[in-house]
Amino acid sequence: MSVVIRLARAGTKKRPVYHVVVADSRFPRDGRFIERLGHFNPLLAKDNEERLKLDMDKTKAWLAKGAQPSDRVSRFLDAAGYGRNSYRSGSQNGSSSSQEVSAPARGDGGPNLHRPDRRRAWCARRG
């Protein structure tokens, strides 16, 4: 079972409030969770204390058990002084990643759909 610390959306339409929860990664975003660790209100000013409330003792305990924080929760933990200095999305030191793929050059005969004559020909071939 893969356990993650992530945000679950609450609140009304166009007025979001997020709960910081520990959940199984297979559960839906707003579905079942194991424990609630705090809340986040993005509508408040960034310098407001009530914007983010986290129970750091519970959070540290779940991290010690192997729970993986989401990217946004990792940023919250870094700002609170308890971070791992690395995000799941890649390295921060500028080194190349194996996931980086360059876009193919359009001179290789690929479909250039920005030119109207090529787009008409491409659509005609597709039917």
Secondary structure, 3 states (H helix, E strand, C coil): CCEEEEEEEEEECCEEEEEEEEEECCCCCCCCCCEEEEEECCCCCCCCHHHEEECHHHHHHHHHCCCEECHHHHHHHHHCCCCCCCECCECCCCCCCCCCCCCCCHHHCCCCCCCHHHHHHHHHHHC
